[in-house]
Amino acid sequence: MIPITKPFLPPLSSYQSLVKGVFESGHLTNYGPLATQLEKEIAGLSKVPNVLLTGNGTIALQIALKAIKKRGKIITTPFSYVATSSSLVWEGYEPVFADIDPETFNLNPDSVIECMNDEIVGIVPTHCFGNACDIDAFEEISKQWEVPVIYDAAHCFGSKFKGESLFRFGTLSITSLHATKIFHSVEGGAIFSMDESIIESLSYMRNFGHFGPEGFVGLGINGKNSDFHAAMGLSILPFLDEILKVRKSQAGLYREKLSHLPVKFQAVTPYCESNHSYFPVIFESSDALTRVKESLEANGIYPRRYFYPSLNLLPYVQRKFEVPAAESISRRVLCLPLFHDLKSEEQGLICELVERNVES
């Protein structure tokens, strides 16, 4: 069987040595030494001085949204994982779906501008599949309309824009450290900001609003992570460069073997260095996608329709939105298997089956 992805696992001895320390100290969670160390190492790697480690990427986004002091509507993308839109609704905001760029798959700034009005209190774009949004355009929109931009950078560990980590941009950025990601801590997430005051405020919210053992500064929730999870992250971090190198090579092999077929690939945003976290293929029709998907699955290969359906079509979205590019891409996109141990021979088989079934 070839799954859509498999988690990267470090040498067991590396993880065990760190876990042994957790057992010896008895400090399992509540800002243990390993969680604190992972926070610092991620901050140093990304050159973002203010980082909060969280239990997962979704809770990271939900806490980040608390930085928006006003209630109202938030413009977001219809082409992302469901957690992007569900977090907005869960936190009491009304999502307004602007359309995407059909080449980069990211939120289209021109479509965002068309949606702007006095009811908009924020913008939540996704750097889709680790590919940077038009960051310069969103910075201008943010300044002109005086609204924060919170980037859903769940896919983005290792991606860069103009040579800098994607986590350095926007009012806030969040990421996921789930086991399916390029870099993971089994379960986990993080919040990033260049603004220390914002992160300080959110740090209290991450821990029930505690200010010391007996004081409270306000409302909060349990958004912490444990030292067991941090041990996994710290064990994997030394392998990050190798992981990114292998992933880039694998993505290049897919492009090489499939480029002559009637399919499209995601266009990388100018000045972006993608981490190649996924390999999406856009077919000419949903029928072609279905043929390829069924053929792959019949041979024990399991791709994934990331992202389908378009989020504006979810049952809890009350309004109708005209987002033709997002709906078209979501009907025709299929992500092929991509993980560290995927062999070139396995990629060759996948490409052979795609070629055999892409045309009727």
Summary of the structure (lengths in Angstrom):
residues: 360
radius of gyration: 20.5
end to end distance: 25.7
largest distance: 68.2
contacts: 1239
relative contact order: 0.17
helix: 42%
strand: 17%
